[in-house]
């Protein structure tokens, strides 16, 4: 029949697969290998996740998308950036606080003061209160006590009612509670109210701080002494006997420099330690979020360390606690 091209006879499939392909004429071409892949039964198809463009062929696995990870959408982009798990804190997750390892029990040491036996420098960091700065409403002071390794040692919280704080301001009586890493109150500091409207040389106007450790057991007092030019205090034992003296600078509010309060022996010949109010620049000038550094000998009696620690807070309230109308100038 004219015009009809005869078709090649069909060959079985096995014969086609077993045919040897002609080698590639290129000299550097890799040799051909017959595939021995045996396809298994198709697996269940997984629908694409929401927001995932496209879909995969039947039988291929699609890994789940980590929708529980926080996304960050850049301002000029269209694709969100996913944070790697475990590298960044999750939203609303508190930042971990590192505490100083708790020392063991020590004889002749009030419970809770074992930390001070291992320290010769501690830092007192007052919390910054934006509400107090913007509204002039006096709030309870809070302090973090840390060592040189930036480890937390204590937390100090003021316990005073709203009326007393805002009516008496820097002259207010207060109670400071010192707690450890377990929230146990290990020390209490109390300041009674003293009127300052009469003569400063009158003993009834001089400020005083009582230190109790454990709470309810008095270990000493910090008493103010009248002086015309500088701040002077005496550190006393539980019997109100003078043990050490604290001598401040002539200008208690040093603008642009640290204010150093020297702790000396009663005769003034031996330096026992110091209480330094650090200058923090603009933060020190505009707020009362103060930073104190307390130094004392490592082998000093632990009760005397606690008394120097307590003197720091009386100094803070008298000279560095900001008031909306005035700052104490004694």
C-alpha positions in Angstrom: 0.0 0.0 0.0 1.6 3.3 -1.1 2.1 6.2 1.4 2.1 4.0 4.4 5.3 3.8 6.5 5.6 0.4 8.1 5.9 0.6 12.0 8.8 -1.0 13.8 7.7 -4.1 15.7 7.1 -3.6 19.4 9.7 -5.1 21.7 9.0 -6.4 25.2 9.7 -4.0 28.1 12.3 -6.3 29.6 14.3 -6.3 26.4 14.2 -2.5 26.2 15.5 -2.2 29.8 18.3 -4.7 29.1 19.5 -3.0 26.0 23.0 -1.6 26.3 23.1 2.1 25.6 25.7 3.3 23.2 28.5 5.0 25.0 28.8 8.8 25.2 31.2 10.0 22.5 32.7 12.6 24.9 36.0 11.4 26.4 35.3 12.9 29.9 31.7 11.7 30.2 31.0 9.4 33.2 29.9 5.8 32.5 26.3 4.9 32.5 24.9 2.7 35.2 21.6 0.8 35.3 19.4 1.9 38.1 18.6 -0.8 40.7 16.1 1.5 42.5 13.0 -0.5 43.4 10.0 1.8 44.1 7.8 0.8 47.1 4.2 1.4 47.6 3.2 5.1 47.8 2.8 6.5 51.3 0.1 8.7 52.6 0.1 12.2 51.2 0.5 15.1 53.7 -1.3 18.3 52.8 0.8 21.5 52.6 0.9 23.6 55.8 -0.9 26.9 55.9 1.1 29.6 54.3 3.3 27.1 52.5 3.4 27.7 48.8 2.9 24.8 46.5 2.5 21.1 47.4 4.7 18.0 47.2 4.0 15.0 45.0 2.1 12.0 46.3 4.2 9.8 48.6 6.8 12.4 49.6 7.1 13.6 53.3 6.6 17.3 54.1 8.2 18.3 57.5 5.9 20.2 59.8 6.5 24.0 60.0 7.6 25.4 63.3 4.6 27.7 63.8 5.3 28.0 67.5 8.5 29.9 67.0 8.4 33.7 67.2 8.5 35.5 63.9 10.1 38.8 63.1 8.7 40.7 60.1 11.2 43.3 58.7 9.9 46.6 57.8 10.8 46.5 54.1 10.7 42.7 53.5 8.0 40.2 52.7 9.5 37.0 54.3 9.5 36.6 58.1 12.7 35.7 59.9 12.4 32.7 62.2 14.6 32.7 65.4 16.5 29.5 66.0 15.1 27.5 68.9 16.9 27.9 72.2 19.0 30.9 71.0 16.7 33.7 72.0 14.3 34.0 75.0 10.7 33.4 74.3 8.3 36.4 74.7 7.2 37.1 78.3 9.9 34.8 79.6 11.8 36.2 82.7 15.5 36.8 82.4 17.3 34.3 84.6 19.0 35.7 87.7 22.3 34.3 88.9 22.6 34.0 92.6 25.8 33.6 94.7 26.2 30.0 95.8 24.9 29.6 99.3 27.7 29.0 101.9 27.3 26.4 104.6 26.5 27.0 108.2 29.1 28.8 110.2 29.5 29.0 114.0 29.1 32.4 115.8 27.4 33.8 112.6 23.8 35.0 112.6 21.8 33.0 110.1 21.8 34.6 106.6 25.1 36.5 107.1 27.3 33.7 105.9 27.5 35.4 102.5 29.2 38.4 104.0 32.0 36.3 105.5 33.2 35.5 101.9 33.0 39.1 100.6 35.0 42.2 100.9 33.1 44.3 98.3 29.4 44.4 97.7 27.3 46.6 95.4 24.0 48.2 96.3 21.9 48.9 93.2 18.7 50.8 93.6 15.9 50.1 91.2 14.9 52.9 88.8 11.2 53.9 89.2 9.8 55.7 86.1 6.4 56.3 87.8 8.1 58.1 90.7 10.0 60.3 88.3 7.0 61.2 86.1 4.3 61.6 88.7 6.3 62.6 91.9 4.5 59.8 93.7 7.0 58.3 96.2 7.2 54.5 95.9 8.8 51.9 98.1 12.6 51.7 97.4 14.0 48.4 96.1 17.6 47.4 96.0 19.7 44.5 94.5 22.7 43.5 96.4 25.5 41.9 94.3 29.1 40.8 94.5 31.9 41.6 92.1 30.9 38.7 89.9 27.5 40.3 89.3 25.8 37.6 91.3 22.8 38.4 93.5 23.4 38.2 97.2 20.4 39.8 98.8 17.2 41.8 97.9 16.3 44.8 100.0 12.7 46.0 99.9 11.2 49.0 101.8 8.0 48.4 103.7 6.3 51.8 104.3 2.7 52.9 103.7 1.8 55.4 100.9 0.8 58.2 103.3 4.1 58.1 105.3 6.2 58.0 102.2 4.6 60.9 100.5 4.0 63.0 103.6 7.5 62.8 105.1 9.5 62.1 102.0 13.2 61.8 102.8 12.6 62.2 106.6 10.1 59.3 106.7 10.5 56.4 109.1 10.9 53.2 107.3 11.5 49.4 107.6 13.8 47.7 105.2 13.6 43.9 104.8 16.6 42.0 103.5 15.8 38.6 101.9 18.0 35.9 100.5 17.6 33.7 97.4 14.8 31.7 99.0 12.8 34.8 100.0 13.6 34.4 103.7 13.9 37.6 105.7 17.4 37.4 107.2 17.8 41.1 108.3 15.6 44.0 109.2 16.6 47.7 109.4 14.3 50.2 111.1 14.6 54.0 111.1 12.3 55.9 113.6 10.9 59.3 112.9 13.0 62.2 114.1 11.8 65.8 113.8 14.2 68.1 112.1 12.4 71.4 112.6 14.3 72.4 115.7 18.1 72.8 116.4 20.2 70.2 114.7 22.5 70.0 117.7 19.6 68.6 119.8 20.0 64.9 120.3 16.3 64.2 119.6 16.7 65.4 116.0 19.6 63.1 115.1 18.8 60.3 112.8 19.3 56.6 113.9 19.0 53.2 112.3 18.6 49.9 114.1 19.8 46.7 112.5 18.3 43.3 113.5 19.7 40.0 112.4 17.8 37.7 112.5 14.6 39.9 112.6 13.8 40.7 116.3 17.4 40.4 117.5 19.3 43.7 117.5 23.0 43.6 116.6 23.7 47.3 116.5 22.8 50.9 115.7 24.0 53.6 113.2 23.7 57.0 114.9 24.1 60.5 113.4 26.4 63.0 115.0 26.0 66.7 114.5 28.7 68.4 112.5 28.8 71.8 110.8 30.6 70.8 107.6 30.2 67.0 106.9 28.2 63.9 107.6 29.4 62.0 110.7 28.0 58.8 112.1 29.0 56.3 114.7 28.5 52.5 114.3 27.4 51.0 117.7 27.0 47.5 119.0 23.8 46.1 120.5 24.6 48.0 123.8 24.9 51.3 122.0 28.7 51.4 122.5 30.6 53.1 119.8 32.7 50.8 117.7 33.6 52.6 114.5 33.0 56.0 112.9 31.8 57.0 109.4 33.1 60.3 108.0 31.6 61.8 104.9 32.8 64.4 102.5 32.2 68.1 102.9 29.9 68.1 99.9 27.7 65.0 100.2 26.2 65.5 96.8 29.1 65.3 94.4 28.0 66.4 91.0 30.2 64.7 88.4 32.3 62.6 91.0 31.9 59.8 93.5 30.9 60.6 97.1 33.2 58.7 99.5 32.2 58.0 103.1 35.2 56.7 105.0 34.8 54.0 107.8 37.5 54.5 110.4 38.4 53.3 113.9 37.3 55.4 116.9 40.6 57.2 117.1 40.6 57.9 113.3 43.9 56.3 112.6 42.8 53.0 111.0 40.8 52.7 107.8 38.2 50.0 108.2 36.3 50.4 104.9 34.3 52.8 102.8 30.9 53.5 101.4 31.1 55.0 97.9 28.2 56.5 96.1 29.0 56.0 92.4 28.3 58.8 90.0 26.2 57.5 87.1 26.0 60.6 85.0 22.6 61.8 83.9 20.9 59.0 85.8 22.3 60.2 89.1 21.3 63.8 88.4 17.7 63.1 87.4 16.7 60.1 89.5 17.4 58.4 92.8 18.5 55.1 91.3 21.8 55.1 93.1 24.7 52.7 93.0 26.8 52.2 96.2 30.0 50.2 96.6 30.8 49.0 100.1 34.3 47.9 100.9 35.5 46.3 104.2 38.3 43.8 105.2 37.5 40.2 104.4 38.3 39.2 108.0 36.2 41.9 109.6 33.6 40.6 112.1 30.5 39.7 110.2 28.2 41.8 112.5 30.3 44.9 111.8 30.0 44.1 108.1 26.3 44.1 108.5 26.4 47.4 110.4 28.4 49.1 107.6 25.9 47.6 105.1 23.1 49.2 107.1 24.8 52.6 107.3 24.7 52.7 103.5 20.9 52.9 103.5 20.7 55.6 106.2 23.2 57.7 104.1 21.1 57.0 101.0 17.8 58.2 102.5 19.4 61.3 104.1 21.5 62.6 101.3 20.7 60.9 98.0 16.9 60.2 98.1 15.4 62.7 95.7 12.3 64.7 96.7 10.1 66.4 94.1 10.4 69.7 96.0 13.8 69.6 97.6 16.9 67.4 98.4 18.1 66.9 101.8 21.0 69.3 102.3 22.3 68.2 105.8 
